[in-house]
């Protein structure tokens, strides 16, 4: 039995790495075989695969929200296969491979966690997020502006949330206060989760009664918000 709290994390991190790497290698070998021997897999490219990746991500989110560990393990596997398959497509055209994907991710995480790997202090999750956004905005090749590289094809709720987070980090709208204490966070989040869900449900019901598409209405509002702040900041 794995203990709770900090000791639990220590026990998890001490798991034999060879077992994990062997399992990953077997999945990689299976992915390569499917790419060669399965007619459906042979026909795929990243454009045809990504819709499945998005669908699997939503199924993973549903399992996480339900607190179903067995389902979570299953859906994590589906997402992991998507990563392997897309990395294999990169490898086939000489643009990278799974190792390059993993190393790029590792370096990015080190760079964006200076409070762990450097001498920057961050005492709250809010400070970590603000540092993350500031570091990200200064990385080479990033689209400039406070809303640089916010994908416009996100679902409207995610699009609006990401725009608001960027604006909050830039100090253009109010930031939420940092929560204090794990017990308080858990209680507040449970209540907030239910309350926000009810409000959104009623907003959708209002849209239905007014014969307005809520997805398109929210996207338009988010775009107006983006345009207004971008213009005020002189962003392209």
N, C-alpha and C positions, 0 to 999 in steps of 0.2 A: 504494500500500500504506500502510495506517495503522499507525504505529509503536505499540509496546507501551508500557505504563506511563502516567505523567502526560501525556506528549505525545499519546497516543492519545485521552484524554478531551478535551484541548484541540482536537484535530482534529474530533472528533464534535460538540462544542458550536459549532464554527464553520461547520457545514453551513448552506446558504442557507435562511433561515426561510421565504422565499416559496414554495419547493418544498413544504415541509411544509404550510404554510397552504393552498396550492392543492389539495393532495391531500385534506386534511381537508374543504375546502369541497366538493369533488366527492363525497366520501362522504356529507356532509350532504345534498346535493342528491338523491343516490340514495335515501337513507333517506326523505326527504320524498315522493319519487315512489312508492316502494313503499307507503307509508302510504295514499296516495290510490288507486293503481291496482291493488294486489294484494289480492284478497279475503281471504287469510289474514292479511296484515299489518293490514288495516283492522279485523279482529275482535279484535286483541290489546289487553290492558291490562297494567299492571305485574305483576299477579298471575299472568297466564298466561305472561308473558315471563320472569320471574325464574327459574323452573326451568331454562330454557334458558341463562340467564346463569350459573347455578351449574354446569351441565354444561360450558359452555365454559371456565369457570375451572379445572375439574379437568383438562380436556384441555390447557389451557395449562400447568398444573403438571406434567403428564406430559411434555410437550415440553421444559420447562426441566430437569427431572430427567434426561432422556435426553441432554441436551446437543446436541440437534438444532436447529441455528439455522434451517434452512428450515422445519421444523415449528413452531418458536417464532414465526417471522414470520407464518405462516399463522394460528396460534391467537390471536396478539395482534390480528390483524385481526378475528377473530370476536368477541373481547371488546370491541374498539373499536366494532364495529357495535352491540353490546348497549348500550353507553353512549350512543351517538347515539340509538338508538330510545327508550330510557327517558327521556332528556332531552327528546325530542320530545313524549312523553306529558305531561311536566310543562308544556311550553310550551303545549300544546293547552288546558290548563285554567288557564293564567295563573299557574302556580306557580313558574315559572323557565324557563330554557332552557340550552342547552349552554354559552353564554357565562357564565351565572351559576354553573353547575356548576364550570367551570374557574376562575373568579375566587374562588369560595368555597374551592376546593381550594388555590389559590395562597396565599391569606391564611392558611389553616390551617397550611400547611407553613412559612410564615415564622414564625408564632407558635410553632410547636413545634420550631423549630431556632434557639433563641437563641444557640447556640454558633457559628452561621454569620451570623445577621443581627442579633445583639445582642452583649452583653459577657459572656455566660456562657461559662465554660470547660468543655469536655468532651473528655477525652483518650482515651476508649475508647468502643467501641460500647455497653458496659454502662451507662456514664454517660449516653449519649444516650438509651437506652431508659428509664432511670429518670427523666430530665428530661421525656421525652415523656409518660410516665404521669402525672407530677405536674401538668404543664401541662394535660393533657386533663381530669383530675379537677376542675380549678378553672374550666373553661370554663362560661359561662352556659348554662343549660338542660340540663346533664348530670345524669343520675340520680345521687343521692348514694350514698356507701358505696364500699368498696374494690372491690366487684364490680359497681358501677353500669354498666348498659348492656352487660353480657356476655350475648349472646343465648343463651337456653336451647335454641334449635333448632340450634345448631352440632352437627356430628358429634362423638361422644363424645370422641375423641382431641383435637380442636381445643378443645372445651369445657374439658376437664381442663387442657390446656396453658395456656389463657388465664387460668383461675382461678389456677393455680400462679404464673404470671408476675405477676399482680396482687398476690398474697400476698407474693411475693418482693420486689416493689417497695416494699410497705408494711412490709417487715422482719419479716413474720410467719413466714416459712420461709427456709431458707438460699438465698442467691443463688449462682449458679455464678460461679466466678472469671473475670475478664476475660482472654481469650486474648491472648498477646503475640506479635507478629510474623506477617506474612502467610503465610510458609512453614509455621510451626507450626500456624496456624489451618487451613490446607488439609489438612495431614497428619492432625491431630486430628479434623477434621470427617469425613474419609473413613473413618477407623477407627470413629469414634463412629456414623456413619450405618449402617455394616454391623452393628455390635454391637447397637445399639438395634433395628434391623430384625429380627435373629435373636431377640432376647428377646421382642419383641412377637409374632413368629410362633409361638414356643413357648407364649406365654400364650394365644393364640387356640386353639392345639391343645389345651391343657389345658381351656379352656372347652368345646371340642367334645366332649372325652371325658367331661366332667362334665355335658354337655347343658345348658350355660348359654349364653345369648346374650351374647357379649363386649361388644357395643355397649351393651346395656341395663345390664349389670353395671358397666361403667366409668362410664356416665352416673350411675348411682345412687351410686357411690362419690364421684364429683366433686360431686354435689349434697350429699352428707353433709359433705364437706369445706367446701363453700360455706356451708352452714347453720351448721356448727360455728364457723367463723371469724367469720361475720357476727354470730352471737350473742355471741361473746367481745368483739367490737368495738362492740356495741350498735347495729349497722346494722339498718335495717328489712328 
